[in-house]
């Protein structure tokens, strides 16, 4: 089975069982607690100040900030999310 197909199946099951939304809520909470969200707000402000409010769109801010946002997600948050997903997938495969 291809990686894309496996991803689609896992994603579908996460959505169907409500796990995806639950994981999103956990991730959001962890990012807020870690200070990542506040740091990202500061980065957005920096980009807007650098470019000028009248010279930049929301889409351009997102385009410029996304690489920084992804690179600065704390590794413990990433690992926790990965472990939770692995646990869900393992529990799913045990039920077959």
PDB file of N, CA, C and O in Angstrom:
ATOM      1  N   UNK A   1       0.846  -1.175   0.000  1.00  0.00           N
ATOM      2  CA  UNK A   1       0.000   0.000   0.000  1.00  0.00           C
ATOM      3  C   UNK A   1       0.896   1.243   0.000  1.00  0.00           C
ATOM      4  O   UNK A   1       1.891   1.284   0.723  1.00  0.00           O
ATOM      5  N   UNK A   2       0.556   2.245  -0.794  1.00  0.00           N
ATOM      6  CA  UNK A   2       1.380   3.441  -0.906  1.00  0.00           C
ATOM      7  C   UNK A   2       1.231   4.315   0.344  1.00  0.00           C
ATOM      8  O   UNK A   2       0.249   4.212   1.079  1.00  0.00           O
ATOM      9  N   UNK A   3       2.220   5.166   0.561  1.00  0.00           N
ATOM     10  CA  UNK A   3       2.179   6.076   1.708  1.00  0.00           C
ATOM     11  C   UNK A   3       0.975   7.013   1.620  1.00  0.00           C
ATOM     12  O   UNK A   3       0.333   7.299   2.631  1.00  0.00           O
ATOM     13  N   UNK A   4       0.667   7.493   0.404  1.00  0.00           N
ATOM     14  CA  UNK A   4      -0.484   8.388   0.238  1.00  0.00           C
ATOM     15  C   UNK A   4      -1.782   7.685   0.608  1.00  0.00           C
ATOM     16  O   UNK A   4      -2.657   8.273   1.244  1.00  0.00           O
ATOM     17  N   UNK A   5      -1.898   6.444   0.212  1.00  0.00           N
ATOM     18  CA  UNK A   5      -3.110   5.668   0.506  1.00  0.00           C
ATOM     19  C   UNK A   5      -3.217   5.410   2.009  1.00  0.00           C
ATOM     20  O   UNK A   5      -4.300   5.527   2.582  1.00  0.00           O
ATOM     21  N   UNK A   6      -2.104   5.063   2.647  1.00  0.00           N
ATOM     22  CA  UNK A   6      -2.107   4.836   4.087  1.00  0.00           C
ATOM     23  C   UNK A   6      -2.472   6.116   4.831  1.00  0.00           C
ATOM     24  O   UNK A   6      -3.251   6.088   5.784  1.00  0.00           O
ATOM     25  N   UNK A   7      -1.908   7.231   4.392  1.00  0.00           N
ATOM     26  CA  UNK A   7      -2.215   8.514   5.016  1.00  0.00           C
ATOM     27  C   UNK A   7      -3.703   8.817   4.897  1.00  0.00           C
ATOM     28  O   UNK A   7      -4.331   9.245   5.865  1.00  0.00           O
ATOM     29  N   UNK A   8      -4.264   8.597   3.717  1.00  0.00           N
ATOM     30  CA  UNK A   8      -5.686   8.871   3.489  1.00  0.00           C
ATOM     31  C   UNK A   8      -6.570   8.016   4.397  1.00  0.00           C
ATOM     32  O   UNK A   8      -7.559   8.502   4.947  1.00  0.00           O
ATOM     33  N   UNK A   9      -6.211   6.758   4.549  1.00  0.00           N
ATOM     34  CA  UNK A   9      -6.998   5.852   5.403  1.00  0.00           C
ATOM     35  C   UNK A   9      -6.911   6.289   6.867  1.00  0.00           C
ATOM     36  O   UNK A   9      -7.923   6.344   7.566  1.00  0.00           O
ATOM     37  N   UNK A  10      -5.712   6.595   7.317  1.00  0.00           N
ATOM     38  CA  UNK A  10      -5.526   7.033   8.708  1.00  0.00           C
ATOM     39  C   UNK A  10      -6.283   8.336   8.943  1.00  0.00           C
ATOM     40  O   UNK A  10      -6.976   8.486   9.949  1.00  0.00           O
ATOM     41  N   UNK A  11      -6.148   9.265   8.019  1.00  0.00           N
ATOM     42  CA  UNK A  11      -6.835  10.546   8.155  1.00  0.00           C
ATOM     43  C   UNK A  11      -8.348  10.363   8.210  1.00  0.00           C
ATOM     44  O   UNK A  11      -9.025  10.992   9.024  1.00  0.00           O
ATOM     45  N   UNK A  12      -8.873   9.508   7.350  1.00  0.00           N
ATOM     46  CA  UNK A  12     -10.318   9.247   7.317  1.00  0.00           C
ATOM     47  C   UNK A  12     -10.796   8.675   8.656  1.00  0.00           C
ATOM     48  O   UNK A  12     -11.832   9.088   9.178  1.00  0.00           O
ATOM     49  N   UNK A  13     -10.048   7.737   9.198  1.00  0.00           N
ATOM     50  CA  UNK A  13     -10.437   7.140  10.488  1.00  0.00           C
ATOM     51  C   UNK A  13     -10.353   8.146  11.622  1.00  0.00           C
ATOM     52  O   UNK A  13     -11.202   8.154  12.513  1.00  0.00           O
ATOM     53  N   UNK A  14      -9.326   9.000  11.593  1.00  0.00           N
ATOM     54  CA  UNK A  14      -9.203  10.033  12.628  1.00  0.00           C
ATOM     55  C   UNK A  14     -10.397  10.976  12.585  1.00  0.00           C
ATOM     56  O   UNK A  14     -10.917  11.374  13.627  1.00  0.00           O
ATOM     57  N   UNK A  15     -10.826  11.331  11.389  1.00  0.00           N
ATOM     58  CA  UNK A  15     -11.976  12.222  11.234  1.00  0.00           C
ATOM     59  C   UNK A  15     -13.248  11.527  11.682  1.00  0.00           C
ATOM     60  O   UNK A  15     -14.036  12.097  12.438  1.00  0.00           O
ATOM     61  N   UNK A  16     -13.455  10.304  11.224  1.00  0.00           N
ATOM     62  CA  UNK A  16     -14.684   9.563  11.539  1.00  0.00           C
ATOM     63  C   UNK A  16     -14.883   9.377  13.031  1.00  0.00           C
ATOM     64  O   UNK A  16     -16.009   9.472  13.519  1.00  0.00           O
ATOM     65  N   UNK A  17     -13.825   9.116  13.755  1.00  0.00           N
ATOM     66  CA  UNK A  17     -13.930   8.837  15.188  1.00  0.00           C
ATOM     67  C   UNK A  17     -13.802  10.088  16.048  1.00  0.00           C
ATOM     68  O   UNK A  17     -13.909  10.013  17.272  1.00  0.00           O
ATOM     69  N   UNK A  18     -13.571  11.248  15.411  1.00  0.00           N
ATOM     70  CA  UNK A  18     -13.450  12.490  16.162  1.00  0.00           C
ATOM     71  C   UNK A  18     -12.088  12.710  16.771  1.00  0.00           C
ATOM     72  O   UNK A  18     -11.875  13.687  17.488  1.00  0.00           O
ATOM     73  N   UNK A  19     -11.150  11.801  16.490  1.00  0.00           N
ATOM     74  CA  UNK A  19      -9.811  11.930  17.069  1.00  0.00           C
ATOM     75  C   UNK A  19      -9.049  13.115  16.489  1.00  0.00           C
ATOM     76  O   UNK A  19      -8.261  13.752  17.188  1.00  0.00           O
ATOM     77  N   UNK A  20      -9.280  13.411  15.219  1.00  0.00           N
ATOM     78  CA  UNK A  20      -8.540  14.502  14.585  1.00  0.00           C
ATOM     79  C   UNK A  20      -8.840  15.828  15.280  1.00  0.00           C
ATOM     80  O   UNK A  20      -7.926  16.604  15.557  1.00  0.00           O
ATOM     81  N   UNK A  21     -10.097  16.085  15.559  1.00  0.00           N
ATOM     82  CA  UNK A  21     -10.470  17.332  16.228  1.00  0.00           C
ATOM     83  C   UNK A  21      -9.929  17.355  17.658  1.00  0.00           C
ATOM     84  O   UNK A  21      -9.489  18.399  18.140  1.00  0.00           O
ATOM     85  N   UNK A  22      -9.961  16.220  18.325  1.00  0.00           N
ATOM     86  CA  UNK A  22      -9.421  16.128  19.687  1.00  0.00           C
ATOM     87  C   UNK A  22      -7.914  16.386  19.681  1.00  0.00           C
ATOM     88  O   UNK A  22      -7.400  17.097  20.545  1.00  0.00           O
ATOM     89  N   UNK A  23      -7.202  15.807  18.700  1.00  0.00           N
ATOM     90  CA  UNK A  23      -5.761  16.033  18.585  1.00  0.00           C
ATOM     91  C   UNK A  23      -5.455  17.498  18.283  1.00  0.00           C
ATOM     92  O   UNK A  23      -4.488  18.057  18.802  1.00  0.00           O
ATOM     93  N   UNK A  24      -6.273  18.109  17.453  1.00  0.00           N
ATOM     94  CA  UNK A  24      -6.091  19.538  17.148  1.00  0.00           C
ATOM     95  C   UNK A  24      -6.217  20.384  18.403  1.00  0.00           C
ATOM     96  O   UNK A  24      -5.429  21.303  18.623  1.00  0.00           O
ATOM     97  N   UNK A  25      -7.205  20.073  19.222  1.00  0.00           N
ATOM     98  CA  UNK A  25      -7.415  20.831  20.461  1.00  0.00           C
ATOM     99  C   UNK A  25      -6.222  20.663  21.401  1.00  0.00           C
ATOM    100  O   UNK A  25      -5.771  21.629  22.017  1.00  0.00           O
ATOM    101  N   UNK A  26      -5.721  19.452  21.509  1.00  0.00           N
ATOM    102  CA  UNK A  26      -4.546  19.186  22.351  1.00  0.00           C
ATOM    103  C   UNK A  26      -3.341  19.948  21.824  1.00  0.00           C
ATOM    104  O   UNK A  26      -2.606  20.569  22.592  1.00  0.00           O
ATOM    105  N   UNK A  27      -3.141  19.899  20.510  1.00  0.00           N
ATOM    106  CA  UNK A  27      -2.018  20.600  19.896  1.00  0.00           C
ATOM    107  C   UNK A  27      -2.122  22.101  20.142  1.00  0.00           C
ATOM    108  O   UNK A  27      -1.139  22.739  20.520  1.00  0.00           O
ATOM    109  N   UNK A  28      -3.296  22.662  19.933  1.00  0.00           N
ATOM    110  CA  UNK A  28      -3.516  24.096  20.149  1.00  0.00           C
ATOM    111  C   UNK A  28      -3.158  24.472  21.591  1.00  0.00           C
ATOM    112  O   UNK A  28      -2.470  25.466  21.825  1.00  0.00           O
ATOM    113  N   UNK A  29      -3.625  23.680  22.546  1.00  0.00           N
ATOM    114  CA  UNK A  29      -3.353  23.948  23.957  1.00  0.00           C
ATOM    115  C   UNK A  29      -1.853  23.879  24.265  1.00  0.00           C
ATOM    116  O   UNK A  29      -1.322  24.728  24.981  1.00  0.00           O
ATOM    117  N   UNK A  30      -1.182  22.872  23.723  1.00  0.00           N
ATOM    118  CA  UNK A  30       0.254  22.723  23.966  1.00  0.00           C
ATOM    119  C   UNK A  30       1.051  23.884  23.353  1.00  0.00           C
ATOM    120  O   UNK A  30       2.014  24.368  23.948  1.00  0.00           O
ATOM    121  N   UNK A  31       0.639  24.323  22.163  1.00  0.00           N
ATOM    122  CA  UNK A  31       1.349  25.434  21.515  1.00  0.00           C
ATOM    123  C   UNK A  31       1.152  26.732  22.293  1.00  0.00           C
ATOM    124  O   UNK A  31       2.070  27.547  22.386  1.00  0.00           O
ATOM    125  N   UNK A  32      -0.019  26.923  22.841  1.00  0.00           N
ATOM    126  CA  UNK A  32      -0.268  28.115  23.651  1.00  0.00           C
ATOM    127  C   UNK A  32       0.574  28.061  24.921  1.00  0.00           C
ATOM    128  O   UNK A  32       1.235  29.037  25.278  1.00  0.00           O
ATOM    129  N   UNK A  33       0.546  26.909  25.605  1.00  0.00           N
ATOM    130  CA  UNK A  33       1.310  26.754  26.853  1.00  0.00           C
ATOM    131  C   UNK A  33       2.815  26.926  26.639  1.00  0.00           C
ATOM    132  O   UNK A  33       3.512  27.447  27.510  1.00  0.00           O
ATOM    133  N   UNK A  34       3.309  26.494  25.494  1.00  0.00           N
ATOM    134  CA  UNK A  34       4.744  26.560  25.225  1.00  0.00           C
ATOM    135  C   UNK A  34       5.217  27.968  24.865  1.00  0.00           C
ATOM    136  O   UNK A  34       6.420  28.229  24.827  1.00  0.00           O
ATOM    137  N   UNK A  35       4.278  28.873  24.602  1.00  0.00           N
ATOM    138  CA  UNK A  35       4.651  30.223  24.201  1.00  0.00           C
ATOM    139  C   UNK A  35       4.831  30.381  22.704  1.00  0.00           C
ATOM    140  O   UNK A  35       5.129  31.474  22.222  1.00  0.00           O
ATOM    141  N   UNK A  36       4.652  29.295  21.965  1.00  0.00           N
ATOM    142  CA  UNK A  36       4.823  29.320  20.512  1.00  0.00           C
ATOM    143  C   UNK A  36       3.851  30.296  19.858  1.00  0.00           C
ATOM    144  O   UNK A  36       4.231  31.052  18.963  1.00  0.00           O
ATOM    145  N   UNK A  37       2.615  30.279  20.299  1.00  0.00           N
ATOM    146  CA  UNK A  37       1.607  31.152  19.699  1.00  0.00           C
ATOM    147  C   UNK A  37       1.957  32.628  19.892  1.00  0.00           C
ATOM    148  O   UNK A  37       1.828  33.427  18.964  1.00  0.00           O
ATOM    149  N   UNK A  38       2.394  32.981  21.085  1.00  0.00           N
ATOM    150  CA  UNK A  38       2.782  34.374  21.339  1.00  0.00           C
ATOM    151  C   UNK A  38       3.996  34.769  20.502  1.00  0.00           C
ATOM    152  O   UNK A  38       4.066  35.883  19.984  1.00  0.00           O
ATOM    153  N   UNK A  39       4.942  33.856  20.375  1.00  0.00           N
ATOM    154  CA  UNK A  39       6.121  34.124  19.550  1.00  0.00           C
ATOM    155  C   UNK A  39       5.732  34.296  18.084  1.00  0.00           C
ATOM    156  O   UNK A  39       6.310  35.119  17.374  1.00  0.00           O
ATOM    157  N   UNK A  40       4.762  33.525  17.643  1.00  0.00           N
ATOM    158  CA  UNK A  40       4.303  33.633  16.255  1.00  0.00           C
ATOM    159  C   UNK A  40       3.599  34.973  16.028  1.00  0.00           C
ATOM    160  O   UNK A  40       3.759  35.585  14.972  1.00  0.00           O
ATOM    161  N   UNK A  41       2.834  35.422  16.997  1.00  0.00           N
ATOM    162  CA  UNK A  41       2.201  36.740  16.899  1.00  0.00           C
ATOM    163  C   UNK A  41       3.258  37.824  16.734  1.00  0.00           C
ATOM    164  O   UNK A  41       3.105  38.728  15.913  1.00  0.00           O
ATOM    165  N   UNK A  42       4.328  37.730  17.517  1.00  0.00           N
ATOM    166  CA  UNK A  42       5.417  38.704  17.413  1.00  0.00           C
ATOM    167  C   UNK A  42       6.070  38.656  16.039  1.00  0.00           C
ATOM    168  O   UNK A  42       6.416  39.696  15.477  1.00  0.00           O
ATOM    169  N   UNK A  43       6.238  37.463  15.500  1.00  0.00           N
ATOM    170  CA  UNK A  43       6.825  37.317  14.164  1.00  0.00           C
ATOM    171  C   UNK A  43       5.916  37.951  13.113  1.00  0.00           C
ATOM    172  O   UNK A  43       6.400  38.604  12.188  1.00  0.00           O
ATOM    173  N   UNK A  44       4.616  37.763  13.249  1.00  0.00           N
ATOM    174  CA  UNK A  44       3.661  38.390  12.316  1.00  0.00           C
ATOM    175  C   UNK A  44       3.756  39.905  12.401  1.00  0.00           C
ATOM    176  O   UNK A  44       3.762  40.589  11.377  1.00  0.00           O
ATOM    177  N   UNK A  45       3.829  40.425  13.605  1.00  0.00           N
ATOM    178  CA  UNK A  45       3.963  41.881  13.780  1.00  0.00           C
ATOM    179  C   UNK A  45       5.254  42.389  13.147  1.00  0.00           C
ATOM    180  O   UNK A  45       5.276  43.451  12.524  1.00  0.00           O
ATOM    181  N   UNK A  46       6.320  41.624  13.313  1.00  0.00           N
ATOM    182  CA  UNK A  46       7.608  42.028  12.738  1.00  0.00           C
ATOM    183  C   UNK A  46       7.507  42.117  11.219  1.00  0.00           C
ATOM    184  O   UNK A  46       7.982  43.076  10.610  1.00  0.00           O
ATOM    185  N   UNK A  47       6.886  41.110  10.618  1.00  0.00           N
ATOM    186  CA  UNK A  47       6.736  41.082   9.158  1.00  0.00           C
ATOM    187  C   UNK A  47       5.897  42.264   8.690  1.00  0.00           C
ATOM    188  O   UNK A  47       6.235  42.913   7.700  1.00  0.00           O
ATOM    189  N   UNK A  48       4.807  42.547   9.394  1.00  0.00           N
ATOM    190  CA  UNK A  48       3.938  43.666   9.015  1.00  0.00           C
ATOM    191  C   UNK A  48       4.685  44.993   9.157  1.00  0.00           C
ATOM    192  O   UNK A  48       4.585  45.856   8.285  1.00  0.00           O
ATOM    193  N   UNK A  49       5.427  45.161  10.243  1.00  0.00           N
ATOM    194  CA  UNK A  49       6.181  46.404  10.427  1.00  0.00           C
ATOM    195  C   UNK A  49       7.252  46.561   9.352  1.00  0.00           C
ATOM    196  O   UNK A  49       7.489  47.660   8.849  1.00  0.00           O
ATOM    197  N   UNK A  50       7.888  45.460   9.014  1.00  0.00           N
ATOM    198  CA  UNK A  50       8.942  45.484   8.000  1.00  0.00           C
ATOM    199  C   UNK A  50       8.390  45.859   6.624  1.00  0.00           C
ATOM    200  O   UNK A  50       9.000  46.645   5.899  1.00  0.00           O
ATOM    201  N   UNK A  51       7.243  45.297   6.272  1.00  0.00           N
ATOM    202  CA  UNK A  51       6.660  45.505   4.950  1.00  0.00           C
ATOM    203  C   UNK A  51       5.769  46.751   4.886  1.00  0.00           C
ATOM    204  O   UNK A  51       5.628  47.372   3.833  1.00  0.00           O
ATOM    205  N   UNK A  52       5.180  47.101   6.013  1.00  0.00           N
ATOM    206  CA  UNK A  52       4.221  48.192   6.047  1.00  0.00           C
ATOM    207  C   UNK A  52       2.809  47.641   5.904  1.00  0.00           C
ATOM    208  O   UNK A  52       2.542  46.822   5.024  1.00  0.00           O
ATOM    209  N   UNK A  53       1.921  48.086   6.758  1.00  0.00           N
ATOM    210  CA  UNK A  53       0.558  47.563   6.802  1.00  0.00           C
ATOM    211  C   UNK A  53      -0.165  47.693   5.460  1.00  0.00           C
ATOM    212  O   UNK A  53      -0.918  46.800   5.071  1.00  0.00           O
ATOM    213  N   UNK A  54       0.059  48.784   4.765  1.00  0.00           N
ATOM    214  CA  UNK A  54      -0.619  49.008   3.489  1.00  0.00           C
ATOM    215  C   UNK A  54       0.014  48.246   2.334  1.00  0.00           C
ATOM    216  O   UNK A  54      -0.545  48.201   1.238  1.00  0.00           O
ATOM    217  N   UNK A  55       1.172  47.648   2.570  1.00  0.00           N
ATOM    218  CA  UNK A  55       1.911  46.990   1.487  1.00  0.00           C
ATOM    219  C   UNK A  55       1.902  45.469   1.560  1.00  0.00           C
ATOM    220  O   UNK A  55       2.607  44.810   0.796  1.00  0.00           O
ATOM    221  N   UNK A  56       1.114  44.907   2.465  1.00  0.00           N
ATOM    222  CA  UNK A  56       1.146  43.459   2.635  1.00  0.00           C
ATOM    223  C   UNK A  56      -0.263  42.928   2.876  1.00  0.00           C
ATOM    224  O   UNK A  56      -1.074  43.558   3.555  1.00  0.00           O
ATOM    225  N   UNK A  57      -0.534  41.764   2.308  1.00  0.00           N
ATOM    226  CA  UNK A  57      -1.833  41.126   2.489  1.00  0.00           C
ATOM    227  C   UNK A  57      -1.714  40.017   3.532  1.00  0.00           C
ATOM    228  O   UNK A  57      -0.613  39.610   3.905  1.00  0.00           O
ATOM    229  N   UNK A  58      -2.857  39.542   3.990  1.00  0.00           N
ATOM    230  CA  UNK A  58      -2.866  38.435   4.940  1.00  0.00           C
ATOM    231  C   UNK A  58      -2.201  37.215   4.304  1.00  0.00           C
ATOM    232  O   UNK A  58      -1.423  36.520   4.957  1.00  0.00           O
ATOM    233  N   UNK A  59      -2.504  36.955   3.030  1.00  0.00           N
ATOM    234  CA  UNK A  59      -1.892  35.809   2.346  1.00  0.00           C
ATOM    235  C   UNK A  59      -0.375  35.928   2.302  1.00  0.00           C
ATOM    236  O   UNK A  59       0.324  34.926   2.454  1.00  0.00           O
ATOM    237  N   UNK A  60       0.141  37.121   2.100  1.00  0.00           N
ATOM    238  CA  UNK A  60       1.594  37.324   2.062  1.00  0.00           C
ATOM    239  C   UNK A  60       2.206  37.134   3.449  1.00  0.00           C
ATOM    240  O   UNK A  60       3.302  36.587   3.575  1.00  0.00           O
ATOM    241  N   UNK A  61       1.509  37.580   4.480  1.00  0.00           N
ATOM    242  CA  UNK A  61       2.002  37.368   5.858  1.00  0.00           C
ATOM    243  C   UNK A  61       2.087  35.862   6.117  1.00  0.00           C
ATOM    244  O   UNK A  61       3.094  35.371   6.626  1.00  0.00           O
ATOM    245  N   UNK A  62       1.042  35.147   5.769  1.00  0.00           N
ATOM    246  CA  UNK A  62       1.030  33.693   5.970  1.00  0.00           C
ATOM    247  C   UNK A  62       2.177  33.039   5.211  1.00  0.00           C
ATOM    248  O   UNK A  62       2.878  32.181   5.748  1.00  0.00           O
ATOM    249  N   UNK A  63       2.362  33.446   3.976  1.00  0.00           N
ATOM    250  CA  UNK A  63       3.437  32.879   3.145  1.00  0.00           C
ATOM    251  C   UNK A  63       4.814  33.114   3.779  1.00  0.00           C
ATOM    252  O   UNK A  63       5.671  32.230   3.770  1.00  0.00           O
ATOM    253  N   UNK A  64       5.010  34.304   4.324  1.00  0.00           N
ATOM    254  CA  UNK A  64       6.316  34.629   4.913  1.00  0.00           C
ATOM    255  C   UNK A  64       6.525  33.986   6.286  1.00  0.00           C
ATOM    256  O   UNK A  64       7.651  33.632   6.635  1.00  0.00           O
ATOM    257  N   UNK A  65       5.462  33.834   7.061  1.00  0.00           N
ATOM    258  CA  UNK A  65       5.591  33.369   8.443  1.00  0.00           C
ATOM    259  C   UNK A  65       5.541  31.841   8.556  1.00  0.00           C
ATOM    260  O   UNK A  65       6.084  31.281   9.509  1.00  0.00           O
ATOM    261  N   UNK A  66       4.903  31.165   7.607  1.00  0.00           N
ATOM    262  CA  UNK A  66       4.723  29.713   7.704  1.00  0.00           C
ATOM    263  C   UNK A  66       6.029  28.937   7.895  1.00  0.00           C
ATOM    264  O   UNK A  66       6.077  28.070   8.768  1.00  0.00           O
ATOM    265  N   UNK A  67       7.089  29.202   7.128  1.00  0.00           N
ATOM    266  CA  UNK A  67       8.326  28.434   7.373  1.00  0.00           C
ATOM    267  C   UNK A  67       8.861  28.624   8.794  1.00  0.00           C
ATOM    268  O   UNK A  67       9.314  27.670   9.427  1.00  0.00           O
ATOM    269  N   UNK A  68       8.805  29.850   9.284  1.00  0.00           N
ATOM    270  CA  UNK A  68       9.256  30.123  10.653  1.00  0.00           C
ATOM    271  C   UNK A  68       8.367  29.384  11.660  1.00  0.00           C
ATOM    272  O   UNK A  68       8.855  28.792  12.622  1.00  0.00           O
ATOM    273  N   UNK A  69       7.061  29.431  11.419  1.00  0.00           N
ATOM    274  CA  UNK A  69       6.111  28.782  12.332  1.00  0.00           C
ATOM    275  C   UNK A  69       6.381  27.287  12.425  1.00  0.00           C
ATOM    276  O   UNK A  69       6.439  26.729  13.521  1.00  0.00           O
ATOM    277  N   UNK A  70       6.545  26.647  11.288  1.00  0.00           N
ATOM    278  CA  UNK A  70       6.803  25.198  11.277  1.00  0.00           C
ATOM    279  C   UNK A  70       8.133  24.847  11.927  1.00  0.00           C
ATOM    280  O   UNK A  70       8.244  23.847  12.636  1.00  0.00           O
ATOM    281  N   UNK A  71       9.133  25.673  11.681  1.00  0.00           N
ATOM    282  CA  UNK A  71      10.470  25.385  12.204  1.00  0.00           C
ATOM    283  C   UNK A  71      10.574  25.582  13.707  1.00  0.00           C
ATOM    284  O   UNK A  71      11.468  25.024  14.343  1.00  0.00           O
ATOM    285  N   UNK A  72       9.672  26.369  14.286  1.00  0.00           N
ATOM    286  CA  UNK A  72       9.804  26.682  15.705  1.00  0.00           C
ATOM    287  C   UNK A  72       8.834  25.924  16.605  1.00  0.00           C
ATOM    288  O   UNK A  72       8.772  26.191  17.805  1.00  0.00           O
ATOM    289  N   UNK A  73       8.080  24.987  16.047  1.00  0.00           N
ATOM    290  CA  UNK A  73       7.222  24.160  16.897  1.00  0.00           C
ATOM    291  C   UNK A  73       8.137  23.344  17.812  1.00  0.00           C
ATOM    292  O   UNK A  73       9.040  22.660  17.331  1.00  0.00           O
ATOM    293  N   UNK A  74       7.914  23.411  19.106  1.00  0.00           N
ATOM    294  CA  UNK A  74       8.790  22.684  20.037  1.00  0.00           C
ATOM    295  C   UNK A  74       8.811  21.180  19.737  1.00  0.00           C
ATOM    296  O   UNK A  74       7.775  20.581  19.445  1.00  0.00           O
ATOM    297  N   UNK A  75       9.987  20.588  19.813  1.00  0.00           N
ATOM    298  CA  UNK A  75      10.138  19.169  19.476  1.00  0.00           C
ATOM    299  C   UNK A  75       9.336  18.273  20.423  1.00  0.00           C
ATOM    300  O   UNK A  75       8.842  17.226  20.005  1.00  0.00           O
ATOM    301  N   UNK A  76       9.201  18.669  21.688  1.00  0.00           N
ATOM    302  CA  UNK A  76       8.416  17.840  22.598  1.00  0.00           C
ATOM    303  C   UNK A  76       6.935  17.851  22.225  1.00  0.00           C
ATOM    304  O   UNK A  76       6.237  16.861  22.443  1.00  0.00           O
ATOM    305  N   UNK A  77       6.458  18.943  21.674  1.00  0.00           N
ATOM    306  CA  UNK A  77       5.066  19.010  21.211  1.00  0.00           C
ATOM    307  C   UNK A  77       4.885  18.098  19.998  1.00  0.00           C
ATOM    308  O   UNK A  77       3.907  17.355  19.913  1.00  0.00           O
ATOM    309  N   UNK A  78       5.827  18.159  19.071  1.00  0.00           N
ATOM    310  CA  UNK A  78       5.771  17.281  17.890  1.00  0.00           C
ATOM    311  C   UNK A  78       5.796  15.810  18.312  1.00  0.00           C
ATOM    312  O   UNK A  78       5.019  14.996  17.813  1.00  0.00           O
ATOM    313  N   UNK A  79       6.693  15.487  19.230  1.00  0.00           N
ATOM    314  CA  UNK A  79       6.841  14.091  19.669  1.00  0.00           C
ATOM    315  C   UNK A  79       5.581  13.600  20.375  1.00  0.00           C
ATOM    316  O   UNK A  79       5.146  12.469  20.156  1.00  0.00           O
ATOM    317  N   UNK A  80       5.001  14.434  21.211  1.00  0.00           N
ATOM    318  CA  UNK A  80       3.784  14.048  21.905  1.00  0.00           C
ATOM    319  C   UNK A  80       2.656  13.778  20.907  1.00  0.00           C
ATOM    320  O   UNK A  80       1.935  12.789  21.038  1.00  0.00           O
ATOM    321  N   UNK A  81       2.503  14.646  19.921  1.00  0.00           N
ATOM    322  CA  UNK A  81       1.464  14.456  18.917  1.00  0.00           C
ATOM    323  C   UNK A  81       1.709  13.171  18.129  1.00  0.00           C
ATOM    324  O   UNK A  81       0.776  12.405  17.887  1.00  0.00           O
ATOM    325  N   UNK A  82       2.945  12.935  17.734  1.00  0.00           N
ATOM    326  CA  UNK A  82       3.287  11.714  17.005  1.00  0.00           C
ATOM    327  C   UNK A  82       2.977  10.472  17.841  1.00  0.00           C
ATOM    328  O   UNK A  82       2.436   9.495  17.322  1.00  0.00           O
ATOM    329  N   UNK A  83       3.315  10.503  19.117  1.00  0.00           N
ATOM    330  CA  UNK A  83       3.033   9.368  19.994  1.00  0.00           C
ATOM    331  C   UNK A  83       1.534   9.116  20.122  1.00  0.00           C
ATOM    332  O   UNK A  83       1.087   7.969  20.123  1.00  0.00           O
ATOM    333  N   UNK A  84       0.771  10.188  20.229  1.00  0.00           N
ATOM    334  CA  UNK A  84      -0.685  10.035  20.320  1.00  0.00           C
ATOM    335  C   UNK A  84      -1.263   9.429  19.039  1.00  0.00           C
ATOM    336  O   UNK A  84      -2.146   8.573  19.095  1.00  0.00           O
ATOM    337  N   UNK A  85      -0.765   9.873  17.898  1.00  0.00           N
ATOM    338  CA  UNK A  85      -1.233   9.322  16.625  1.00  0.00           C
ATOM    339  C   UNK A  85      -0.848   7.855  16.506  1.00  0.00           C
ATOM    340  O   UNK A  85      -1.660   7.028  16.090  1.00  0.00           O
ATOM    341  N   UNK A  86       0.376   7.533  16.869  1.00  0.00           N
ATOM    342  CA  UNK A  86       0.822   6.129  16.825  1.00  0.00           C
ATOM    343  C   UNK A  86      -0.055   5.255  17.712  1.00  0.00           C
ATOM    344  O   UNK A  86      -0.415   4.141  17.331  1.00  0.00           O
ATOM    345  N   UNK A  87      -0.395   5.753  18.882  1.00  0.00           N
ATOM    346  CA  UNK A  87      -1.241   4.996  19.811  1.00  0.00           C
ATOM    347  C   UNK A  87      -2.623   4.749  19.207  1.00  0.00           C
ATOM    348  O   UNK A  87      -3.163   3.647  19.306  1.00  0.00           O
ATOM    349  N   UNK A  88      -3.186   5.771  18.587  1.00  0.00           N
ATOM    350  CA  UNK A  88      -4.501   5.621  17.946  1.00  0.00           C
ATOM    351  C   UNK A  88      -4.428   4.608  16.814  1.00  0.00           C
ATOM    352  O   UNK A  88      -5.299   3.746  16.695  1.00  0.00           O
ATOM    353  N   UNK A  89      -3.397   4.705  15.984  1.00  0.00           N
ATOM    354  CA  UNK A  89      -3.239   3.773  14.863  1.00  0.00           C
ATOM    355  C   UNK A  89      -3.037   2.358  15.383  1.00  0.00           C
ATOM    356  O   UNK A  89      -3.609   1.414  14.838  1.00  0.00           O
ATOM    357  N   UNK A  90      -2.240   2.198  16.418  1.00  0.00           N
ATOM    358  CA  UNK A  90      -2.004   0.881  17.005  1.00  0.00           C
ATOM    359  C   UNK A  90      -3.296   0.291  17.548  1.00  0.00           C
ATOM    360  O   UNK A  90      -3.584  -0.887  17.335  1.00  0.00           O
ATOM    361  N   UNK A  91      -4.071   1.106  18.248  1.00  0.00           N
ATOM    362  CA  UNK A  91      -5.348   0.634  18.790  1.00  0.00           C
ATOM    363  C   UNK A  91      -6.318   0.241  17.663  1.00  0.00           C
ATOM    364  O   UNK A  91      -7.085  -0.713  17.794  1.00  0.00           O
ATOM    365  N   UNK A  92      -6.269   0.987  16.572  1.00  0.00           N
ATOM    366  CA  UNK A  92      -7.104   0.668  15.418  1.00  0.00           C
ATOM    367  C   UNK A  92      -6.699  -0.681  14.804  1.00  0.00           C
ATOM    368  O   UNK A  92      -7.547  -1.508  14.471  1.00  0.00           O
ATOM    369  N   UNK A  93      -5.393  -0.876  14.665  1.00  0.00           N
ATOM    370  CA  UNK A  93      -4.939  -2.112  14.033  1.00  0.00           C
ATOM    371  C   UNK A  93      -5.178  -3.316  14.945  1.00  0.00           C
ATOM    372  O   UNK A  93      -5.350  -4.432  14.454  1.00  0.00           O
ATOM    373  N   UNK A  94      -5.191  -3.108  16.261  1.00  0.00           N
ATOM    374  CA  UNK A  94      -5.487  -4.203  17.194  1.00  0.00           C
ATOM    375  C   UNK A  94      -6.949  -4.628  17.137  1.00  0.00           C
ATOM    376  O   UNK A  94      -7.290  -5.756  17.492  1.00  0.00           O
ATOM    377  N   UNK A  95      -7.816  -3.711  16.683  1.00  0.00           N
ATOM    378  CA  UNK A  95      -9.255  -4.018  16.662  1.00  0.00           C
ATOM    379  C   UNK A  95      -9.674  -4.821  15.429  1.00  0.00           C
ATOM    380  O   UNK A  95     -10.840  -5.195  15.304  1.00  0.00           O
ATOM    381  N   UNK A  96      -8.750  -5.086  14.534  1.00  0.00           N
ATOM    382  CA  UNK A  96      -9.093  -5.876  13.333  1.00  0.00           C
ATOM    383  C   UNK A  96      -8.917  -7.353  13.552  1.00  0.00           C
ATOM    384  O   UNK A  96      -9.163  -8.146  12.643  1.00  0.00           O
TER     385      UNK A  96
END
